């Protein structure tokens, strides 16, 4: 569907009878900035560890140029597919 904009509240580390251990939010604009920084590190840090023309450097540059960083948010990830849950079907 693409990003619709706005900030989405997320929660991680949810356990029965305990507070949420790490609440966070997802902001599409911030995600894009972070993704650009993460991918640029493949060039400025990781690829520079290897000589130009080596297999290792080519592998890192190839991943940088062809991989995507995605964020998948589904607030109903535990519902079985037969009951409307679709996250695991989409991922697998």
Order of alpha helices (4+ residues) and beta strands (2+ residues): beta-beta-alpha-alpha-alpha
